[in-house]
Amino acid sequence: MTQVSAAIYARISSDDGSALGVARQIEDCQKLAREKGWIVAETFTDNDVSASTTKVRPEYQRMLEALRSGQVNGLVVWDIDRLTRTPRELEDVITLADSHGVALASVGGEVDLSTPQGRLTARLKGSVARHEVEQSSRRLKRKFLERAEAGKPHGKVAYGYAREPLYDDAGHVVGTRDVIHAEQAGVIREATRRVLDRESVRSIVTDLNARGIATPRGNKWDGAMLRQVLLRERNAGRRVHRGEVIGRGDWEPLLDEGTFDRMVALLTDPARRTARGNENVHLLSGIARCGLCDGLMRVVSRKTNGTKTQPAAYNCRSCFRIRRKQADVDELVETVILRRLAMPDGPDLLGGDPQILREAVDEAEALDARLNLAADQYADGMLTAEQLGRITAKIRPRLEKAKARARAAAPTPELRRFAGADAAKAWDAADVTIKRALIGLLVSVTVLPTGSGGGFAPESVRIEWKAR
């Protein structure tokens, strides 16, 4: 009789960190192997890994390779559902057992994959396990939906919040709630304010890292991570389920909805960009354009005889034919902008899109009216509760999106300090990235060709106000 050199495979879907579940499985499998006179050659363990998902099980794959290579010719499992919960995988194991003569022993009941009856038993066990998985999935989905509709959080606690237990009168833990984490919330609020001030994400990231402020995982920030944290709907107190906002969360929001929507509008604006390399240290690099070829201007410095440096100047980086002293152009553009912002209607220039705002408000009012009409028709008996529910489910998401567009298109209060009597003071205190963003928001600048000689002529720089 051929000696069976067996592998033990143990798996548990959810582990509390003690690994006791798989330890008990391995102990029972070792006992069964001894009873059958099999020699245990290797033990494979997938701890805290589900067999019903598409997630790769590393030890399961190693176990299959050991069977294919002939390293082992027997397999001991606690039960078929520990091995697999999908009929497709079970068929792979049956085929492997057929072609390589693998003997299978199960603590939960003998299964001989070499006989039709044994394969039928295995398939029945696999089908029952799959049914249990689907039923469990259905119950979990329903539970998750109920929690979402109740505004309860799901998953790991989000950056900006801390999770604390809830107790009943007897002191027993009956649940949890998410409360604001003061330090992390401060980071989100500060970054949001700086985005609304038109500061670049790269600049904010650099500053956070320089101050030693860590990401949710304790690492350094990068642009993608900061955007991901800032764009979370839960920051505005919104509950998301399956990618859609379905209502309010039962936690305190970090940001009011208007602030959040304006920040999202800025971060997701395709036109938002920063200058390449270190060009963002100059006021108009990558913003001002050449009056000959429409190329972008950059700042260059020239040396004469290897010692004397000429003043920095804007030069077209496409045709190289237009050159203008940087200080003169910067001073002109800043003067024109600040004089305009100091006018009585200066605040109207800083944020908001009247046309989009008007369209979004009109759409929101129309959708709200339709909801009210449906509610009246239900009250009058013209609609059933099911019909009202279907109408509400279709209209409400559109209504929320229209309201969000209206909030994003509203005037931006964060920029109001750059208008009015204190405009120059706010401008002088602002970072160059903020100044660049404001210039890009308000005007287009073109450096025009001039004749040779003479001093700086203001008319050689065309400043055109963008329609607001």
Protein Blocks (a to p, Z undefined) as FASTA:
>chain_A
ZZdddddddddfbdghlommmmmmmmmmmmmmmmnopacfbdcddehiafkbcbdcfklm
mmmmmmmnomaccdcdfbfklmpccfklmmmmmmmmmmnopacddfkbpcdfkbmklmmm
mmmmmmmmmmmmmmmmmmmmmmmmmmmmnopaehjddehiacdddddfkopafbdcdddd
fklmmmmmmmmmmmmnopafklmmmmmmmnopacfkopacdfklmmmmmmpmklnopace
ehiafbdcfbdcfbdfklmmmmmmmmmmmkbccdehjllmpfkgokaccfklopacdddd
ddeehlaccddddddfklopaccdfklmmmmmmmmmmmmmmpmklmmmngcjfklmmmmm
mmmmmmmmmmmmmmmmmmnopacfklmmmmmmmmmmmmmmmmmmmmmmpccfklmmmgcj
klmmmmmmpcfklmmmmmmmmmccddddddeejiddfklpccddddZZ
